[in-house]
């Protein structure tokens, strides 16, 4: 370890830990802002919670041994909630240190939330998928930092960004170039503004368009600045779509979507051949509130289906994760780059890393209100009360495409803190239920004991039925169409009454299109608080025409209501044509 660059203690030398910790449990601070942006009162989700930090990540990476040691230390120290904005690739649960550590925490009544990952918007990207972990994706909030690109041809391309110092001279147009065009350098690496790829003669005193990819967004800004550029446009690739993240770059910069990037490149190319060379400027518009639509599923937020267990819908929920203001250490510039000498007490960052501690803080509040609730009960309350409608009253959109998003993007929906305090019914899961789930997932006894760290027993697994019978608040079925025409399955679920003593819940089924879904009984009559009742869900459908290896996904829901509480379970039906 190089102690001049990082501390041999839990102290943060990177900024990520400070930022996420303050989202979970930061006290009220006024005034808070980053270089004047997002000004107001800052507070974490659970401002009166006590916070312990365990360092598992170093400049060289995050080690499994440290992750396991931190889980055990947190449990021994009496933590109620463990927040983990860390993740890697998906591997079977017995090889996944986060899944193993989280299992031991869950056994001890500790709620574990983890980031879904930033690998979106493609499918099968979600990480931290163990069913005993609450997996959190990222949504936007109704606040934005517009920074528009004004082109010499009079067109304006909308973008986002923030910059504190005196930036570009107001009203002045600057020459603009595309780093990947001839003369800029070697083409590919210069188009991405990689270290040492830009020719200073080509970019000096100009605004430079860089493509996203390979190196970090902040590093691209540093590369442009070192080569003498005065500003930067960061353009999304086709895969990033239209999802935008505001960054605090080391020079005036804005981020634009894939279509905006195409338009700017076309303008540069056309104007370069004409008599009037291409010019542009960046207009920073400060903080904009009341943005519609919001929330929107962030483009980078990792998506389902769950690569390890498709019968468990992941992510579970989404929470705010785009352009979130939170605390920042005093020795690091807001861009996170060593050459950045600016200092700020708060920074604005994006990622499922920021979404996860929102849920961790909410879990702490729920645990304080309901000390007897298990981790599964807390997750159930967050999931069954989540919402899927934005501030326009429509289904949430997917930022990358602008189209309607789905259960594979947002899970049960966006968390709703006040409703989660009084969910009415909860889907509880105990340790032996997870063991049955592992037995039914065809894990060997050795694999299972690597997770449980003690002797496990698969004798109850047959009674539990199949993997989808884990008492999860969401329902997901995968039908393999081996030439069968009629396909059917059933789920058994148990709900615990945590609402009123004498309450009657009636079911409303919204079946996925092309399926028949029946629930028995259709009415649950509870006499007391804490009473558990079971119900059966039958899903029937007919085979659809699919090419080998392809799948078809349809979604619906099952809703229980007593007139006061609405308890919603998402239902996902996937048809697969085997290869």
N, C-alpha and C positions, 0 to 999 in steps of 0.2 A: 504494500500500500504506500502511495506517495502522500505522506501526511501534510505536505504543503497544499495539496489539492482536495483532500477529503479528510474527515475527522474520524478517529477511531472511537466514536461514541455515537449515540443516536442523533446527534446534531445534524441538521440538513445542509449539505453543501451543493444541492442541486435545485431545490425549489419545489419539486414535485410533492415531497412529503409535507412541507409547510402548507402548501395550497390545499391538498386533500384533507389534511387534519382540520384546518380552519373551516372547511365546508361542513364537516361533521359536527364540530363542537366549538366554533369560534364565538367569543363573547361579542356583545354589541359594540360597534365602533362607529363614531361619526366625527368628522366627515371621512369617508373612504372613497378613493378613486384611483385609477391608474392614469397618470399624466393628465388628469382632468376629465377622463372618460368614466362613464358609469358612476357618477357621483351620487352619494347618498349614505344611508345607514347600512353597514354590513353586519351580518350575523350568520352564524352557522345554524344548522337545523336544530341542534340540542345545546343551546348556549350555556346551560347550567350543568351539562355532563362533565365528568372528569375524564381527562384524556391521557392515555399512555401511548408512547410511540416506540416501535421496535424496528430497528434498521435491518432490512434484509437485502437491500440493493446497494451496490457499490459501483464505481466507475466501470468495473469489469463485468458487471451483470448481477443478477439476483440468484443466489445459490439455494438449491433444494434444502441443503442442511440448515441454512439460516432460516428458511421459511418454516421448516418443521420445528426448529428450536423456538422461533418467535410464537408460533401457535401454542406450543406447550407452556411457554413462559406467560403468555397472555391468560391462558386458562388458569394457571397456578396463581396468577396475580388477582384473579377474581373479576376479569373483564366480563361484561354482559354482551358486548357486541364486538366483533372483529371485522374491520374494514380493510379490504385488500384490493388496492388499485394496481394489481400486478397480474400478469397472465402470460402463458406461453402457448405452444401448439397443443391441440387436443390429443391425448393419449389415453389408453384404458385407465380406469380409475386407480388400479393398484400400482400404476407407474407414475401417478400424478401426485407430486408432493402436496399441492394445494388441496386436492381432494382428500388425501390421507390426513393432513393436519386438520382440515375442516370437519372431518368425520369425528375425530376425537373431541373437537370443540363442541359439536352438536350434541354428542353423548353427555357432555357436561352442562348442557342447557345454554350454550353460548351461540348466539345468532351470528352467522357469517355471511357477509355480502361481498361480492367480487365483481369486477368489471367484466362486461361481455366481450371487450376487445374492440380495437379500432380498425378491423379488417373489412368493414362494409364498403360499398353497398352490395357486394355479391353474396350469394347464398352459401350456407354451410361454413360461415366464417366465425360463428360464435365460439367462445372459449369459456373455461371455468363452468363446465356444464353439469357437474355432479348434482343430483337432485337434492342433496342436503345443503347446497349452497344457494343463496339467492343471487341470481345473475342479472346484472343491471345494464341495460342499453342506454343510449343518450338521445334526449330530445332537445329542441331549441326552446328559448323563452321569448317573450314578446318585447325583447330589447335588441337593438341592432346598432352597428357602427358603420353607417354607409360611407364609402369613399369612392366617388364616381370617377371614371376615366373620361375626360373630355378630349375628343379627337379633333384634329385640324379640319376635318370635313364637316364639323358641326354636330356630329353624333355623340351621344353620351352612352357609355356602357356602365351599368351599375356594378359596383364591387363593394368589398368591405375591408376596413383596416383602421388603425388608429396610430397617430404619431404626435408626439408632444412638442418637440422643439419647433422653432421657426422652420417650416418645411420649404416647399417650393414657393417661389414668389407669386402672390395672388395675381391672377389675370395674365401671367406670362405663359406662353406656350413653349415647350422644350422639344428638341428633336427626339424622335422615338425610334428604336430599332428592335428587331427580333434577334435574340442571341443566337438562334439557330440558323440565321440566313447566311449566305455566302459572305465571307469577309469577317464574320463574327468569330471564327475559330474553326474547330474541326467538325462542325455540324452537330453530331449527336450529343457529345458531352457539353458543348457550349450551349445547346438548346436547353439543357437542364441546369445551366449555370453551375457546373461542378467546379471544385477548387482548381484554380490555375487554367481554366478552359477559355477565359475571355481575353480578347486582345484589347488592351487599354486604348490603343489608337481608335478602335472601332466604337467603344462605348463611352469614352470620356465626355462628361457634361451632357449625357443623354439619359432618357428614361429607357430602361431595358425590359423587354418582355422575356420572362423565363418560364419554361414548362415545369410542372410539378413532377416529382419522382426522384428516386435514388437518395439524394442528400436531403437534409431537413429544410423546411421552408425558411427558417431563420438563417441557415448557412448560405442559402442562395443570395439573400440580401447582403450578407457580408462579402460574398464573392463579387457582386456588382459594385459595392461601395469601394472595395480595394482596387478594382480596375478603373475607378474614376467615374462610375455612373452616378447620376443625381437622384434617380428614383427607380422603382421596379414595379412591374406588373407581373403577378404570379398567376399563370393560367392553368386551369384544371385540364387534365387529359380526359378522353372520352369516358374512361372508367370512373373518374371522380364525379362525372355528371355536373350538376349545378350546385352541389353542396359547397358552401363557403365558410371559411374559418378566419376570424380577424386575428392578426398577429401584430405584436409590437416589434417591428423590424428595426434594424440599425440605420435605415434610411427611409425616406417617405415611400410607402409601398401600398398597393392595393391587391386584393385577390379577386379574380373574376372566374366565372363558370366556363365550361367547355365551349359553349356557343359564343360567349363574349370573347374568349381567346381567339376563336376562329375569325371572328369579325375584325378584331384588331390586326391579326396577321394579314388578312386580306387587304385591309386599309394600308398597312405598311408597304406591302408588296406593290399595290397599285400606285400609291403616291410616290414610291421610289422611282417608278418609271415615268412619272409626270414631271411637270415643271415645278410644282410646289412640293418640296420634300415633306415626309410625314412628321407631324408634330402632335404633341399631346400634353396634358397636365393632369394631376390628381387633385380632386377637390374633396377634402376631408369635411364631413358634415356633422361630426360630433356624435352624441348619443341620441338615438331615436327610440322612443317608448311607444307602447301600444301597437306594436307591429302585428299585422294579420297576414296569413294565418299563423297561429302558434297554439300549442306546440306542434312542431313538425319533426318527424324522425330524422336525426342528423345523418347525413350522407355516410360518414365514416363509421357509424354505429354498426357493430357486427350483427349478422342476421342468422336466423335458423335456416333450415332445420338443424337439430342437434346432431352433430356428426357421430357421437358415441352411442346415444340412445334416442332414436327418433321418436320413441313413444313418450318422451318427456319434453314438452315444449320449452325451448329456451330461445332468446332471453325470457326471464320471468316478467319483468316490467321495464319501463324506461323512466328516466328522471332527468332533470336539467343537466346538460353536459356541453352546451355550446356557448362560448364566450362568457365564461363564469368568472366573476371577480372574487378573488379570495386572497389570503395573506401571502406575503412573499418575503424571503430572507433579505437581510440588509447588505449582503456582500455580493449579490448576483444581479446583473442587469436584467431588465424585463424581457429581453430577447433570449436570455439564457446563454448568450455567446460571450466568451472570455473578454473579447475586445470592447464589449458594451460597458461603458463606465457610468451609465445612468443608474440612479438608485430610486426605488419606489417601495412603499410598504405593502402595496397590493399589486396583483397582476391579473390579467385576463387570459385564461387558458381554456382549451377545449379538449374533450376526450371522454371516453367512458370512465376514465380515471376520476373525472369530476362528477359524473353521474352517480357512481357507486357510493361515495360518502354522503350524498343527499339521503340515500336509502339507509345507510348505517345510522345517521343521526335520527331519522324517523323511527328506526327500530329501537333506538335508545328511549325515545319518548313513549313508544308503545309498551316497552318493557317496564318503564316507570309507572305507567297507568295500569298495566296488567302484569304484576310481578310473577304470577303463576303461569303465564303463557310460555309454551315451548317455542323454540326457533321456528318450527313449521307453522305454529299458530300465528306468529307475527308475520311470516311471509304470506300466509293465507289471507290475513286481514288486508295486507297491502295489495294482493293480487285481485281479490274478489270485489274490491271497492275502486279499482283503477278505472280511469275513463279512456275512451278511444275517440272522443270528439274534440275538435279544436275550437278556438274562440269565434269561429264563424258558424259553429253548429254543424259542421260536416265531419266525416271520418278524417282522422289525421292524415296528412300527406307524407310522402317520402321525398326528402329534400333532393335526392340525387336525380329523380325523374320528374318531380312535380305531380306525379300520379298518386292515387290513393294508396296508402300503405296497408300492410296486412299483419295478421298474428305472428308471422315469421319475422317481422320487423320489430314489433312492439310487445310481443307476448300478450299478457293480460291487459296492457295499456299503460297509461301514464299515472304514476302514484298520486293519490288524493289524500293528503295527511289527515284532515279532519274526519273524513268518512272512515278511514282505517281504524280510528279510535273505537268505533262502534259498528263492527261489521255484521252483527246479527248471528251469523253462523261461521264456524271455522272448520277447515279440513286439517285435522291433526295427524301427524306422522311420528311414530316412535322409532327408536333404534332398531327393534326387531323387524319392523316393516321394511326398513332400508336393507337389512340383511336378506329378507325374503326377495326383495327386488334384485339384489346382486345374484342370489341363487338362480332366479328365473332369467337373469341376463347371461346365463351360461359361464359365469366366472367359476374357476375351480376353487376348492376349499383353501388352497394355498394363497390364491389371489385375494380371496375375501378376507383371510386373516391378515394379509399385508395391509388391508384398509382398516379393519376393526382393531388390529393390534392385540387381539385375544382370540380364544376359541369361539368359533361361530357355529351355528346350528341351522341346517337347511331343512329340518323336518317340517317346518310350517310353510315351506315355499309352495308345495303343491296346493295346499288349501287356499293360498293367496291367489292362485290362478296364473295370470300372465303378467308380464312387465308393466303393462298399462294399468294394472290394478293397484299400483302404489297410490295411496290416498292423496293424490296431488290435486291442487285446485284447478288445474287445466287438464283437458282430455285430448289425447292425440292418438290416432290409430293409423297404422300403415298397412294397407292391403297389397299383398303381392298377387298380381293377376296371373296365376299359372293356368291360363286357359279356363279358369272357373268363371261361370257367368254371374251367379249370385254370390255376394260376399257379405259376411256379417260378423259382428263381434259384440261383446258386452263389457261394460265397466261396472265394478262395484265401488261405491263411494260411501263414506261415513261422515256425517256432519255433526258438530258439537254445538249446542245452543249456548251462545254467550250474550244473547239479547234479553228479551223479557221472559219471565217465568212461564206464563201461559201464552204460547204463540203458535200460530198456524202458518206454515209456509206453503204456498202453491207454486208449482213449476210452470215456467214458460219456456218452450223449446223453439229455438230458431235454427232449424236444421241446415247444414251446408247443402247447397243446391245439388239435386240429384240423389240425395240420401233420405232415408226414412229413419227418424230418431224417436224412440219412445222411452219414457221414464216411468218406472214403477217404484213405489206409489207416486201419484201425482200430487199428493198432499202429505206434509209431515206435521204431526201434531205433537208439540213439546209441552210437557207439564212443569218442567223445572229447568233452572239454569244448570249447565254442565251435562245435561242429558244428551246421549248420542243416538242418532237414528241412521239407518242405512237406506240407500236407494240403488236401483239398478238402471243403467243406461244401455239400451240396445241400439246399435247402429247397423243399418242394412243399406246396401247399395248394389248397383249392377256394374259389371265391368264396362270400361270405356275403351275406345280405340286409342292405343298409344304405340309409338314406335319403341323397339327394344331399348331398354336402358333409360327411358324417359319417365317422367312422373307428372301427376296432375294433383294440385292441392286446392281443397275447398274448405272454407271456414264457416263456423256458426257459433252458437252459444247455448248454454243451459242456465236459466236464471231462476233462482228461488226468491220469493218475496212474501213478507208478512204484512205488506202495506206500509211498513216503516223502513225496513232494511231491504236493500236490493243486493243479492249475492250472485255475482256473475262468474261463470266458468267458461273460458273460451274452449271451443271444440274444433279440432283440426282433423280432417280426413285426407289422407294421402294415398293415391293409387299409384302403384309402381308396376311397370312392365319389365320383368327380369330380362337380362341380356341372354 
